[in-house]
Amino acid sequence: DQQVKQNSPSLSVQEGRISILNCDYTNSMFDYFLWYKKYPAEGPTFLISISSIKDKNEDGRFTVFLNKSAKHLSLHIVPSQPGDSAVYFCAARASGSARQLTFGSGTQLTVLP
Amino acid sequence: DAGITQSPRHKVTETGTPVTLRCHQTENHRYMYWYRQDPGHGLRLIHYSYGVKDTDKGEVSDGYSVSRSKTEDFLLTLESATSSQTSVYFCAAHSGNEKLFFGSGTQLSVL
């Protein structure tokens, strides 16, 4: 049973528009959430994170929103650029989990020029 | 550069043979992890370590063992490789804030 779900395997967006990537979770013990970005033949790299005590965190073009009641988080990229084309993974940590992260299955974002 | 090196980058082996993947880090991270990435599953935790000689199982640990005799090295061993272990393996590490740094991965094919 996947505790972190990314239900959209792929997403295509026009350059300059907003990209919205979604992630749902089931474990109410998750208290810290992260997004990672992965290019082909490379390891994932950290993008942005949010603690459960917040509902929004912003870093440049990237904003993560957390809706705890819905157990849902989203990553907004504005404006989208062709270099943003990558696989995006959502990850979550449960409190007291010995520093383990649970990852979603990823969403392939393609930004069209 | 996250200072994490995985070797080998690619390996083809036969069913039933032992395989060891190596992860080396230069940043003195305390926590180290081995993940596998498969289509539709994302990244799944195999084993992790929270210090030298301190290791524990992740969600998909069957058929795998690990060792960490030095802070900088974390080895993943498949005692007897099976075709279901064909995957991309990633090593990761951090120093306590969950912002994992990943290696570039090892593509393992078990024929």
Backbone of each chain as ProteinMPNN parsed JSONL, in Angstrom:
{"seq_chain_A": "DQQVKQNSPSLSVQEGRISILNCDYTNSMFDYFLWYKKYPAEGPTFLISISSIKDKNEDGRFTVFLNKSAKHLSLHIVPSQPGDSAVYFCAARASGSARQLTFGSGTQLTVLP", "coords_chain_A": {"N_chain_A": [[0.85, -1.186, 0.0], [0.761, 2.044, -1.064], [1.973, 4.783, 0.627], [2.525, 7.314, -0.109], [1.384, 9.021, -2.812], [1.576, 9.732, -6.222], [-0.456, 10.551, -8.538], [-0.452, 11.264, -11.178], [1.313, 10.198, -13.809], [2.544, 11.64, -15.797], [2.996, 14.971, -17.134], [2.358, 17.674, -19.245], [3.355, 20.917, -20.136], [3.109, 24.241, -21.358], [5.855, 26.358, -22.111], [6.524, 29.029, -19.87], [4.028, 28.971, -18.71], [2.117, 27.886, -15.8], [3.166, 25.095, -13.898], [1.702, 22.444, -12.181], [2.175, 20.087, -9.823], [1.017, 17.233, -8.199], [0.5, 15.554, -5.039], [-0.478, 13.005, -2.883], [-1.04, 11.765, 0.416], [-1.239, 9.159, 2.893], [-0.53, 8.562, 5.476], [-0.969, 9.783, 8.612], [1.022, 10.436, 10.32], [3.072, 11.617, 9.012], [5.248, 14.37, 8.929], [6.896, 16.032, 7.615], [7.781, 17.181, 4.446], [9.057, 16.724, 1.168], [10.279, 17.733, -2.051], [11.797, 16.299, -4.872], [13.88, 16.466, -7.735], [14.58, 14.887, -10.795], [16.841, 14.251, -13.328], [17.425, 12.401, -16.393], [19.651, 9.631, -16.082], [20.892, 10.66, -13.856], [21.204, 11.207, -10.282], [18.442, 11.878, -8.005], [17.778, 15.287, -7.031], [17.521, 17.551, -4.324], [14.776, 19.78, -4.04], [12.728, 21.467, -2.792], [11.208, 21.944, 0.432], [8.747, 21.324, 3.06], [7.471, 21.888, 6.272], [5.097, 20.325, 8.468], [3.948, 22.236, 10.048], [3.552, 24.42, 8.584], [1.781, 25.914, 5.778], [2.614, 26.682, 3.367], [5.461, 27.098, 1.327], [8.001, 28.922, -0.223], [10.319, 29.25, -2.883], [11.934, 31.033, -4.946], [11.004, 30.334, -8.199], [9.555, 28.199, -7.396], [6.976, 26.823, -5.446], [5.638, 25.221, -2.656], [2.67, 23.797, -1.523], [0.775, 22.842, 1.293], [-1.875, 20.906, 2.361], [-3.138, 19.856, 5.096], [-5.489, 18.763, 6.124], [-6.639, 17.578, 3.931], [-4.67, 15.86, 3.325], [-2.782, 16.398, 1.303], [-0.375, 17.62, -0.973], [1.119, 20.086, -3.096], [3.188, 21.074, -5.812], [4.123, 24.04, -7.252], [5.261, 25.508, -10.178], [6.38, 28.405, -11.473], [7.434, 30.922, -13.708], [7.131, 28.119, -15.929], [9.96, 26.436, -17.337], [11.859, 25.139, -20.121], [14.082, 23.727, -19.106], [13.102, 22.722, -16.776], [12.009, 20.333, -17.294], [11.735, 17.128, -16.221], [11.746, 14.316, -13.959], [9.673, 14.45, -11.166], [9.736, 13.842, -7.765], [7.766, 13.299, -4.94], [8.21, 13.283, -1.424], [8.036, 12.003, 1.923], [8.344, 12.264, 5.492], [7.883, 10.455, 8.454], [7.16, 11.353, 11.807], [9.476, 10.412, 14.273], [10.607, 8.401, 12.732], [13.139, 7.416, 12.391], [14.6, 8.859, 10.534], [13.808, 8.134, 7.931], [12.685, 8.399, 4.574], [9.699, 8.308, 2.672], [8.899, 7.739, -0.633], [7.005, 8.988, -3.438], [5.761, 7.757, -6.627], [6.573, 9.337, -8.681], [6.386, 12.016, -11.128], [6.54, 12.718, -14.503], [7.517, 15.637, -15.841], [7.087, 17.626, -18.646], [8.143, 20.404, -20.293], [7.123, 22.362, -22.798], [8.626, 24.091, -25.485]], "CA_chain_A": [[0.0, 0.0, 0.0], [1.61, 3.219, -1.175], [1.599, 5.833, 1.562], [2.701, 8.574, -0.825], [0.912, 8.733, -4.158], [1.554, 10.744, -7.259], [-1.389, 9.862, -9.436], [-0.233, 11.633, -12.579], [2.659, 9.775, -14.227], [3.154, 12.619, -16.687], [2.346, 16.277, -17.258], [2.982, 18.546, -20.252], [2.991, 22.315, -19.924], [3.769, 25.17, -22.272], [6.845, 27.247, -21.506], [5.971, 30.283, -19.374], [2.807, 28.735, -17.948], [2.308, 27.274, -14.495], [3.122, 23.631, -13.738], [1.221, 22.033, -10.857], [2.372, 18.665, -9.586], [0.256, 16.882, -7.011], [0.947, 14.424, -4.243], [-1.388, 12.674, -1.788], [-0.449, 10.833, 1.371], [-2.243, 8.51, 3.743], [-0.037, 8.404, 6.845], [-1.151, 11.025, 9.362], [2.231, 10.69, 11.105], [4.039, 12.381, 8.209], [5.323, 15.738, 9.427], [7.87, 16.8, 6.83], [7.583, 16.782, 3.057], [10.107, 17.232, 0.289], [10.202, 17.463, -3.486], [13.068, 16.063, -5.535], [13.85, 16.556, -9.188], [15.533, 13.916, -11.336], [17.121, 14.204, -14.759], [17.868, 11.065, -16.824], [21.028, 9.195, -15.802], [21.426, 11.355, -12.686], [20.445, 10.981, -9.068], [17.529, 12.959, -7.647], [18.328, 16.41, -6.278], [16.543, 18.226, -3.476], [14.227, 20.977, -4.643], [12.069, 22.31, -1.81], [10.577, 21.152, 1.479], [7.795, 22.03, 3.899], [7.126, 21.252, 7.527], [3.644, 20.254, 8.658], [3.43, 23.394, 10.783], [3.32, 25.466, 7.593], [0.941, 25.5, 4.653], [3.202, 27.171, 2.119], [6.875, 27.466, 1.334], [8.319, 29.449, -1.544], [11.738, 29.422, -3.187], [12.03, 31.461, -6.331], [9.872, 29.941, -9.043], [8.948, 26.986, -6.838], [6.187, 26.964, -4.228], [4.959, 24.004, -2.231], [1.496, 24.021, -0.69], [0.391, 21.668, 2.074], [-3.231, 20.891, 2.913], [-3.071, 18.711, 6.008], [-6.799, 18.122, 6.286], [-6.861, 16.748, 2.75], [-3.463, 15.036, 3.132], [-2.42, 16.7, -0.077], [0.541, 18.712, -1.224], [1.33, 20.365, -4.503], [4.355, 21.872, -6.188], [3.824, 24.963, -8.331], [6.444, 26.068, -10.832], [5.94, 29.547, -12.267], [6.948, 30.308, -14.94], [7.82, 26.879, -16.297], [11.01, 26.586, -18.341], [12.216, 23.828, -20.686], [15.028, 23.072, -18.211], [12.372, 22.098, -15.667], [11.586, 18.999, -17.735], [12.398, 16.142, -15.367], [10.821, 13.565, -13.102], [9.576, 15.054, -9.846], [9.312, 12.915, -6.723], [7.314, 13.783, -3.658], [8.68, 12.401, -0.362], [7.512, 12.377, 3.239], [8.964, 11.645, 6.668], [7.022, 10.336, 9.629], [7.821, 11.696, 13.059], [10.002, 9.234, 14.951], [10.808, 7.336, 11.747], [14.564, 7.149, 12.213], [15.14, 9.573, 9.376], [13.475, 7.502, 6.664], [11.753, 9.072, 3.683], [8.87, 7.498, 1.784], [8.78, 8.462, -1.893], [5.978, 8.675, -4.406], [6.233, 7.081, -7.837], [7.131, 10.321, -9.585], [5.645, 12.605, -12.251], [7.408, 13.239, -15.569], [7.095, 16.943, -16.336], [7.663, 18.072, -19.908], [7.827, 21.792, -20.582], [7.235, 22.51, -24.246], [9.056, 25.443, -25.869]], "C_chain_A": [[0.889, 1.24, 0.0], [1.119, 4.304, -0.227], [1.743, 7.213, 0.946], [2.375, 8.305, -2.287], [1.006, 9.954, -5.058], [0.77, 10.132, -8.399], [-1.225, 10.221, -10.901], [1.171, 11.216, -12.982], [3.349, 10.817, -15.099], [2.304, 13.877, -16.766], [3.107, 17.076, -18.305], [2.443, 19.958, -20.09], [3.745, 23.178, -20.938], [4.748, 26.059, -21.482], [6.17, 28.565, -21.09], [4.7, 30.12, -18.559], [3.145, 28.105, -16.602], [2.26, 25.749, -14.601], [2.669, 23.339, -12.32], [1.335, 20.518, -10.749], [1.762, 18.321, -8.235], [0.77, 15.621, -6.333], [-0.053, 14.227, -3.107], [-0.71, 11.682, -0.852], [-1.529, 10.294, 2.3], [-1.823, 8.452, 5.213], [-0.125, 9.739, 7.594], [0.054, 11.352, 10.244], [3.296, 11.444, 10.301], [4.042, 13.834, 8.681], [6.302, 16.609, 8.635], [7.835, 16.259, 5.418], [8.629, 17.456, 2.175], [9.747, 16.928, -1.155], [11.624, 17.322, -4.016], [12.832, 16.079, -7.035], [14.909, 15.612, -9.73], [15.617, 14.029, -12.852], [17.574, 12.795, -15.125], [19.343, 10.834, -16.513], [21.69, 9.976, -14.67], [20.627, 10.95, -11.461], [19.486, 12.127, -8.814], [18.255, 14.06, -6.88], [17.206, 17.102, -5.531], [16.087, 19.531, -4.119], [13.668, 21.94, -3.582], [11.403, 21.413, -0.779], [9.578, 22.003, 2.251], [7.525, 21.204, 5.144], [5.609, 21.274, 7.695], [3.08, 21.42, 9.457], [3.166, 24.582, 9.845], [2.343, 24.976, 6.543], [1.494, 25.968, 3.312], [4.683, 27.437, 2.339], [7.28, 27.819, -0.097], [9.83, 29.603, -1.696], [11.86, 29.757, -4.663], [10.795, 31.098, -7.125], [9.067, 28.77, -8.462], [8.224, 27.288, -5.529], [5.544, 25.623, -3.914], [3.832, 24.397, -1.279], [1.139, 22.722, 0.019], [-1.009, 21.861, 2.631], [-3.342, 19.656, 3.796], [-4.413, 18.004, 6.139], [-7.11, 17.196, 5.123], [-5.729, 15.762, 2.514], [-2.972, 15.176, 1.693], [-1.368, 17.805, -0.11], [0.745, 18.876, -2.724], [2.57, 21.234, -4.673], [3.962, 22.725, -7.381], [5.133, 25.512, -8.879], [5.958, 27.178, -11.764], [7.094, 30.528, -12.478], [7.745, 29.042, -15.26], [8.82, 27.149, -17.42], [11.37, 25.202, -18.892], [13.188, 23.041, -19.814], [14.377, 22.433, -16.995], [11.888, 20.699, -16.035], [12.41, 17.942, -17.007], [11.326, 15.312, -14.695], [10.854, 14.198, -11.715], [9.006, 14.027, -8.87], [8.888, 13.693, -5.489], [7.805, 12.791, -2.602], [8.164, 12.913, 0.976], [8.242, 11.625, 4.335], [7.956, 11.611, 7.807], [7.81, 10.7, 10.872], [8.258, 10.411, 13.758], [10.352, 8.096, 14.02], [12.279, 7.024, 11.507], [15.074, 7.702, 10.889], [14.869, 8.902, 8.045], [12.506, 8.37, 5.878], [10.987, 8.037, 2.87], [8.595, 8.315, 0.53], [7.526, 8.046, -2.654], [6.61, 8.1, -5.668], [6.749, 8.047, -8.901], [6.174, 10.791, -10.669], [6.654, 13.16, -13.246], [6.817, 14.545, -16.078], [7.836, 17.257, -17.633], [7.199, 19.494, -20.17], [8.143, 22.041, -22.053], [7.61, 23.934, -24.625], [8.002, 26.143, -26.734]], "O_chain_A": [[1.665, 1.465, 0.929], [-0.047, 4.694, -0.287], [1.146, 8.175, 1.428], [3.008, 7.465, -2.927], [0.576, 11.051, -4.703], [1.282, 9.291, -9.137], [-1.793, 9.562, -11.772], [2.138, 11.831, -12.533], [4.577, 10.883, -15.145], [1.1, 13.869, -16.511], [4.335, 17.154, -18.271], [1.241, 20.169, -19.93], [4.875, 22.871, -21.319], [4.484, 26.447, -20.344], [5.371, 29.136, -21.831], [4.326, 31.016, -17.802], [4.307, 27.828, -16.304], [1.419, 25.19, -15.305], [3.187, 23.918, -11.365], [0.684, 19.772, -11.48], [1.965, 19.031, -7.25], [1.381, 14.752, -6.956], [-0.43, 15.192, -2.442], [0.098, 10.86, -1.283], [-2.589, 10.898, 2.466], [-2.67, 8.308, 6.095], [0.561, 10.701, 7.249], [0.107, 12.422, 10.85], [4.311, 11.861, 10.858], [2.988, 14.455, 8.817], [6.505, 17.78, 8.955], [7.855, 15.047, 5.201], [9.027, 18.597, 2.408], [9.007, 15.988, -1.442], [12.521, 18.093, -3.675], [11.752, 15.755, -7.528], [16.013, 15.54, -9.19], [14.616, 13.919, -13.561], [18.059, 12.063, -14.261], [20.172, 11.732, -16.663], [22.914, 9.956, -14.537], [19.521, 10.422, -11.572], [19.677, 13.226, -9.336], [19.225, 13.798, -6.169], [16.087, 17.225, -6.03], [16.89, 20.286, -4.667], [14.095, 23.091, -3.497], [11.071, 20.264, -1.068], [9.554, 23.228, 2.126], [7.37, 19.985, 5.081], [4.924, 22.131, 7.136], [1.862, 21.58, 9.538], [2.63, 25.609, 10.26], [2.098, 23.776, 6.424], [0.922, 25.689, 2.258], [5.1, 27.931, 3.387], [6.948, 27.112, -1.049], [10.525, 30.025, -0.771], [11.886, 28.871, -5.517], [9.681, 31.493, -6.783], [8.017, 28.407, -8.994], [8.775, 27.919, -4.627], [4.978, 24.971, -4.791], [4.009, 25.205, -0.367], [1.191, 21.642, -0.57], [-1.293, 22.859, 3.293], [-3.605, 18.554, 3.315], [-4.463, 16.779, 6.253], [-7.756, 16.162, 5.293], [-5.808, 14.924, 1.616], [-2.781, 14.192, 0.979], [-1.456, 18.791, 0.622], [0.569, 17.942, -3.506], [2.937, 22.014, -3.795], [3.518, 22.204, -8.404], [6.007, 25.931, -8.119], [5.222, 26.925, -12.718], [7.699, 30.943, -11.489], [8.914, 28.93, -14.889], [8.58, 27.957, -18.317], [11.202, 24.2, -18.197], [13.128, 21.812, -19.783], [15.025, 21.685, -16.264], [11.408, 19.962, -15.174], [13.63, 17.875, -17.161], [10.134, 15.58, -14.847], [11.923, 14.451, -11.16], [7.956, 13.429, -9.105], [9.568, 14.623, -5.056], [7.818, 11.586, -2.851], [7.891, 14.102, 1.138], [8.701, 10.499, 4.139], [7.27, 12.594, 8.087], [8.996, 10.387, 10.975], [7.502, 9.442, 13.826], [10.396, 6.942, 14.446], [12.615, 6.415, 10.492], [15.886, 7.071, 10.213], [15.641, 9.088, 7.105], [11.615, 8.998, 6.449], [11.544, 7.027, 2.437], [8.116, 9.446, 0.611], [7.05, 6.917, -2.535], [7.831, 7.973, -5.766], [7.301, 7.616, -9.913], [5.27, 10.062, -11.077], [7.514, 13.966, -12.891], [5.742, 14.555, -16.676], [9.061, 17.163, -17.7], [5.999, 19.756, -20.258], [9.292, 21.938, -22.484], [6.991, 24.885, -24.148], [8.2, 27.286, -27.145]]}, "seq_chain_B": "DAGITQSPRHKVTETGTPVTLRCHQTENHRYMYWYRQDPGHGLRLIHYSYGVKDTDKGEVSDGYSVSRSKTEDFLLTLESATSSQTSVYFCAAHSGNEKLFFGSGTQLSVL", "coords_chain_B": {"N_chain_B": [[28.116, 19.115, -6.836], [27.435, 16.339, -4.94], [29.174, 14.835, -3.52], [28.956, 12.094, -3.43], [29.662, 8.966, -4.536], [28.988, 6.301, -6.651], [29.715, 2.917, -7.371], [29.825, -0.091, -9.333], [28.856, 1.937, -12.245], [27.325, 0.696, -14.114], [26.182, -2.64, -14.404], [26.127, -5.97, -15.487], [24.915, -9.103, -14.735], [24.657, -12.604, -13.887], [21.881, -14.691, -12.995], [21.853, -15.871, -9.687], [24.441, -15.258, -8.987], [26.703, -13.558, -6.719], [26.574, -10.078, -5.921], [28.068, -6.941, -5.37], [27.475, -3.628, -4.586], [28.897, -0.406, -4.388], [29.035, 2.457, -2.299], [30.359, 5.59, -1.838], [31.122, 8.333, 0.201], [32.091, 11.736, 0.704], [31.525, 13.691, 2.493], [31.19, 13.284, 5.176], [28.678, 12.467, 6.1], [26.257, 11.312, 8.408], [24.025, 9.619, 8.083], [23.11, 7.076, 5.831], [21.769, 5.6, 2.847], [20.236, 3.03, 0.859], [18.436, 2.886, -2.083], [16.081, 1.543, -4.425], [15.007, 2.063, -7.763], [12.161, 1.662, -9.602], [9.959, 1.351, -12.407], [6.796, 2.829, -11.922], [6.932, 2.497, -9.215], [8.544, 4.323, -8.011], [10.986, 5.455, -5.716], [12.237, 3.083, -3.587], [13.007, 2.115, -0.294], [15.768, 0.163, 0.631], [17.827, -0.627, 2.529], [19.193, 1.061, 5.395], [21.538, 3.202, 7.112], [22.558, 4.475, 10.234], [24.919, 5.118, 11.287], [28.347, 4.062, 11.801], [28.54, 0.63, 11.54], [25.903, 0.463, 12.33], [22.953, -0.505, 11.135], [19.82, -0.901, 9.366], [16.725, -2.451, 8.275], [14.884, -1.609, 5.304], [11.853, -1.072, 3.398], [11.974, -2.961, 1.325], [13.829, -5.135, 1.773], [14.407, -7.854, 1.506], [16.599, -10.334, 0.315], [18.772, -8.719, 0.16], [21.756, -7.403, 1.669], [23.658, -5.26, 3.844], [26.609, -3.351, 4.631], [28.493, -1.289, 6.815], [31.401, -0.274, 7.514], [33.025, 1.872, 7.718], [32.604, 5.414, 8.048], [32.446, 6.654, 5.542], [31.826, 4.726, 3.627], [29.357, 2.598, 2.227], [28.084, -0.442, 1.684], [26.204, -2.448, -0.551], [24.93, -5.635, -0.838], [23.939, -8.233, -2.942], [23.184, -11.353, -2.284], [22.597, -13.586, -3.828], [21.873, -13.045, -6.863], [18.752, -12.215, -8.42], [16.378, -12.123, -11.167], [14.387, -10.322, -10.535], [15.681, -8.383, -9.192], [16.792, -6.734, -10.977], [17.305, -3.433, -11.649], [17.5, 0.13, -11.014], [19.822, 1.344, -8.822], [20.146, 3.517, -6.108], [22.283, 5.316, -4.031], [22.152, 7.262, -1.075], [22.607, 10.079, 1.145], [22.633, 11.92, 4.241], [22.982, 14.496, 6.774], [21.278, 14.739, 8.867], [19.072, 16.345, 8.382], [17.211, 15.401, 6.625], [17.429, 16.211, 3.985], [18.228, 14.672, 1.483], [21.193, 13.717, -0.227], [21.97, 12.415, -3.331], [23.638, 9.729, -5.04], [24.746, 9.036, -8.443], [23.621, 6.73, -9.336], [23.321, 3.164, -10.009], [22.989, 1.047, -12.651], [21.679, -2.038, -12.697], [21.582, -5.147, -14.211], [20.149, -8.276, -14.187], [20.542, -11.292, -15.589]], "CA_chain_B": [[28.56, 17.745, -6.564], [26.992, 15.942, -3.612], [30.229, 14.077, -2.87], [28.563, 10.695, -3.307], [30.089, 8.213, -5.715], [28.549, 4.901, -6.689], [30.413, 2.07, -8.326], [30.004, 0.443, -10.684], [27.701, 2.672, -12.775], [26.529, -0.292, -14.839], [26.645, -4.015, -14.205], [25.306, -7.061, -15.971], [25.335, -10.312, -14.056], [23.776, -13.742, -14.105], [21.097, -15.163, -11.856], [22.529, -16.737, -8.733], [25.775, -14.769, -8.633], [26.702, -12.47, -5.741], [26.898, -8.755, -6.468], [28.231, -5.889, -4.364], [27.49, -2.248, -5.057], [29.594, 0.409, -3.409], [28.719, 3.874, -2.189], [31.417, 6.293, -1.118], [30.798, 9.745, 0.366], [33.236, 12.528, 1.182], [31.02, 14.817, 3.295], [31.048, 12.864, 6.572], [27.271, 12.319, 6.472], [26.011, 10.235, 9.36], [22.988, 8.705, 7.624], [23.248, 6.626, 4.447], [20.607, 4.828, 2.412], [20.18, 2.416, -0.452], [17.107, 2.831, -2.683], [15.965, 1.055, -5.799], [13.988, 2.777, -8.531], [11.501, 0.823, -10.602], [8.799, 2.03, -13.002], [5.551, 2.698, -11.185], [7.16, 2.369, -7.77], [9.374, 5.39, -7.481], [12.173, 5.054, -4.976], [11.887, 2.27, -2.411], [14.15, 1.967, 0.602], [16.231, -1.21, 0.816], [18.459, -0.627, 3.846], [19.79, 2.337, 5.732], [22.523, 3.181, 8.194], [22.604, 5.711, 11.011], [26.261, 5.24, 11.833], [29.217, 2.914, 11.535], [28.061, -0.67, 12.038], [24.484, 0.555, 12.687], [22.14, -0.566, 9.93], [18.481, -1.436, 9.584], [16.042, -2.804, 7.04], [13.838, -0.773, 4.749], [10.622, -1.769, 3.006], [12.208, -4.032, 0.338], [15.155, -5.609, 2.157], [14.621, -9.28, 1.249], [17.578, -10.635, -0.725], [19.852, -7.731, 0.218], [22.405, -7.12, 2.939], [24.507, -4.069, 3.776], [27.633, -3.195, 5.658], [29.093, 0.038, 6.921], [32.549, -0.398, 8.422], [33.599, 3.211, 7.811], [31.597, 6.45, 7.805], [32.352, 7.058, 4.147], [31.471, 3.636, 2.71], [28.139, 1.826, 2.513], [28.046, -1.481, 0.656], [24.964, -3.206, -0.727], [25.244, -6.943, -1.411], [22.915, -9.181, -3.338], [23.88, -12.612, -2.03], [22.345, -14.465, -4.971], [21.033, -12.146, -7.649], [17.597, -12.728, -9.157], [15.937, -11.2, -12.215], [13.542, -9.287, -9.923], [16.561, -7.365, -8.651], [17.156, -5.81, -12.045], [16.776, -2.147, -11.214], [18.492, 1.191, -10.818], [20.067, 1.48, -7.393], [20.671, 4.808, -5.702], [22.766, 5.557, -2.682], [21.879, 8.625, -0.632], [23.139, 10.374, 2.47], [22.411, 13.255, 4.803], [23.583, 14.665, 8.093], [20.283, 14.885, 9.92], [17.946, 17.227, 8.053], [16.387, 14.717, 5.632], [17.642, 16.678, 2.617], [19.123, 13.651, 0.968], [22.039, 13.882, -1.401], [21.99, 11.138, -4.014], [24.621, 9.397, -6.056], [24.223, 9.026, -9.81], [22.904, 5.491, -9.592], [23.926, 1.985, -10.633], [22.04, 0.253, -13.426], [22.004, -3.461, -12.549], [20.769, -6.076, -14.986], [20.368, -9.673, -13.808], [20.029, -12.097, -16.711]], "C_chain_B": [[28.223, 17.381, -5.123], [28.042, 15.125, -2.884], [29.895, 12.627, -2.664], [28.866, 9.979, -4.618], [29.629, 6.777, -5.599], [29.375, 4.143, -7.716], [29.929, 0.628, -8.209], [28.788, 1.26, -11.121], [26.755, 1.731, -13.52], [27.084, -1.674, -14.528], [25.621, -4.969, -14.769], [25.826, -8.334, -15.319], [24.325, -11.419, -14.336], [23.042, -14.116, -12.829], [21.918, -16.094, -10.981], [23.911, -16.269, -8.327], [25.676, -13.686, -7.561], [27.144, -11.167, -6.4], [27.047, -7.773, -5.303], [28.31, -4.542, -5.049], [28.095, -1.387, -3.953], [29.136, 1.857, -3.476], [29.772, 4.523, -1.319], [31.046, 7.764, -1.022], [31.963, 10.473, 1.046], [32.82, 13.638, 2.143], [30.77, 14.459, 4.759], [29.586, 12.803, 7.03], [27.1, 11.137, 7.408], [25.076, 9.173, 8.787], [23.213, 8.353, 6.151], [22.149, 5.634, 4.118], [20.885, 4.166, 1.067], [18.706, 2.341, -0.886], [17.207, 2.094, -4.01], [14.823, 1.802, -6.477], [13.466, 1.875, -9.619], [10.296, 1.561, -11.139], [7.533, 1.762, -12.203], [5.699, 2.619, -9.686], [7.959, 3.519, -7.194], [10.616, 4.838, -6.817], [11.733, 4.295, -3.723], [13.142, 1.972, -1.602], [14.49, 0.504, 0.82], [16.795, -1.385, 2.227], [18.973, 0.777, 4.123], [20.746, 2.177, 6.916], [22.508, 4.524, 8.911], [23.93, 5.85, 11.742], [27.062, 3.997, 11.496], [28.696, 1.692, 12.285], [26.613, -0.644, 12.531], [23.655, 0.598, 11.42], [20.77, -1.142, 10.265], [17.81, -1.65, 8.238], [15.053, -1.73, 6.629], [12.671, -1.618, 4.288], [10.845, -2.925, 2.037], [13.582, -4.667, 0.576], [15.436, -7.079, 1.831], [15.59, -9.484, 0.096], [18.762, -9.696, -0.755], [20.461, -7.7, 1.624], [23.313, -5.909, 2.751], [25.586, -4.144, 4.846], [28.183, -1.785, 5.624], [30.191, -0.032, 7.988], [33.271, 0.935, 8.603], [32.502, 4.224, 7.504], [31.378, 6.685, 6.324], [31.871, 5.972, 3.196], [30.256, 2.855, 3.178], [27.975, 0.84, 1.368], [26.695, -2.185, 0.65], [25.318, -4.508, -1.424], [23.978, -7.71, -1.727], [23.588, -10.544, -3.246], [23.781, -13.562, -3.212], [21.344, -13.737, -5.866], [19.896, -12.876, -8.367], [17.148, -11.676, -10.171], [15.075, -10.069, -11.648], [14.379, -8.167, -9.292], [17.191, -6.491, -9.739], [16.496, -4.473, -11.751], [17.882, -1.098, -11.31], [18.605, 1.418, -9.315], [20.71, 2.839, -7.096], [21.116, 4.767, -4.254], [22.465, 7.008, -2.331], [22.419, 8.812, 0.77], [22.683, 11.746, 2.928], [22.966, 13.291, 6.208], [22.574, 14.967, 9.174], [19.107, 15.764, 9.578], [17.064, 16.667, 6.94], [16.562, 15.232, 4.207], [18.706, 15.778, 2.0], [19.936, 14.127, -0.218], [22.189, 12.496, -2.023], [23.227, 10.984, -4.884], [23.954, 9.326, -7.425], [23.562, 7.72, -10.2], [23.756, 4.4, -10.219], [22.821, 1.225, -11.353], [22.481, -1.204, -13.354], [21.029, -4.296, -13.368], [21.148, -7.493, -14.582], [19.701, -10.549, -14.865], [19.787, -13.545, -16.309]], "O_chain_B": [[28.677, 18.044, -4.191], [27.827, 14.75, -1.731], [30.489, 11.976, -1.804], [28.369, 10.362, -5.678], [29.849, 6.118, -4.583], [29.691, 4.659, -8.788], [29.649, 0.164, -7.104], [27.778, 1.267, -10.417], [25.544, 1.945, -13.552], [28.295, -1.859, -14.404], [24.417, -4.812, -14.567], [27.025, -8.611, -15.345], [23.279, -11.19, -14.943], [23.53, -13.881, -11.723], [22.595, -16.994, -11.478], [24.501, -16.833, -7.406], [24.676, -12.97, -7.497], [27.973, -11.158, -7.31], [26.245, -7.778, -4.368], [29.103, -4.337, -5.969], [27.85, -1.597, -2.765], [28.885, 2.405, -4.549], [30.047, 4.071, -0.208], [30.697, 8.385, -2.026], [32.703, 9.9, 1.845], [33.655, 14.439, 2.565], [30.196, 15.257, 5.5], [29.286, 13.053, 8.197], [27.722, 10.09, 7.225], [25.296, 7.977, 8.975], [23.475, 9.231, 5.329], [21.658, 4.919, 4.99], [21.658, 4.67, 0.252], [17.855, 1.815, -0.17], [18.268, 2.031, -4.631], [13.813, 2.129, -5.854], [14.222, 1.382, -10.456], [9.666, 2.325, -10.407], [7.233, 0.621, -11.852], [4.708, 2.667, -8.957], [8.033, 3.66, -5.973], [11.222, 3.877, -7.294], [10.96, 4.802, -2.91], [14.19, 1.625, -2.147], [13.621, -0.303, 1.151], [16.297, -2.191, 3.012], [19.164, 1.577, 3.207], [20.751, 1.161, 7.611], [22.453, 5.578, 8.277], [24.044, 6.612, 12.702], [26.533, 3.014, 10.979], [28.45, 1.729, 13.491], [26.142, -1.631, 13.095], [23.644, 1.603, 10.71], [20.581, -1.782, 11.3], [18.24, -1.124, 7.211], [14.467, -1.04, 7.463], [12.51, -2.755, 4.731], [9.983, -3.798, 1.932], [14.404, -4.724, -0.339], [16.59, -7.506, 1.876], [15.433, -8.889, -0.97], [19.657, -9.843, -1.587], [19.781, -7.937, 2.622], [23.689, -5.576, 1.627], [25.485, -4.892, 5.819], [28.321, -1.17, 4.567], [29.941, 0.129, 9.183], [34.045, 1.098, 9.546], [31.564, 3.912, 6.771], [30.244, 6.895, 5.892], [31.536, 6.276, 2.051], [30.133, 2.497, 4.35], [27.755, 1.235, 0.223], [26.121, -2.477, 1.699], [25.939, -4.494, -2.486], [23.07, -7.823, -0.903], [24.469, -10.855, -4.047], [24.74, -14.251, -3.559], [20.134, -13.805, -5.653], [20.059, -13.997, -8.85], [17.488, -10.499, -10.056], [15.037, -8.977, -12.216], [13.842, -7.129, -8.904], [18.016, -5.622, -9.455], [15.274, -4.389, -11.62], [19.029, -1.399, -11.639], [17.609, 1.654, -8.631], [21.677, 3.246, -7.739], [20.42, 4.253, -3.378], [22.519, 7.883, -3.195], [22.66, 7.847, 1.495], [22.385, 12.622, 2.116], [23.367, 12.269, 6.766], [22.937, 15.397, 10.269], [18.21, 15.926, 10.406], [16.251, 17.397, 6.373], [15.9, 14.732, 3.297], [19.898, 16.084, 2.0], [19.441, 14.839, -1.092], [22.496, 11.524, -1.331], [23.785, 11.957, -5.391], [22.746, 9.532, -7.549], [22.997, 7.615, -11.288], [24.768, 4.667, -10.866], [21.838, 0.811, -10.739], [23.531, -1.567, -13.884], [19.812, -4.167, -13.234], [22.319, -7.869, -14.628], [18.479, -10.553, -15.018], [19.357, -14.351, -17.134]]}, "name": "protein", "num_of_chains": 2, "seq": "DQQVKQNSPSLSVQEGRISILNCDYTNSMFDYFLWYKKYPAEGPTFLISISSIKDKNEDGRFTVFLNKSAKHLSLHIVPSQPGDSAVYFCAARASGSARQLTFGSGTQLTVLPDAGITQSPRHKVTETGTPVTLRCHQTENHRYMYWYRQDPGHGLRLIHYSYGVKDTDKGEVSDGYSVSRSKTEDFLLTLESATSSQTSVYFCAAHSGNEKLFFGSGTQLSVL"}
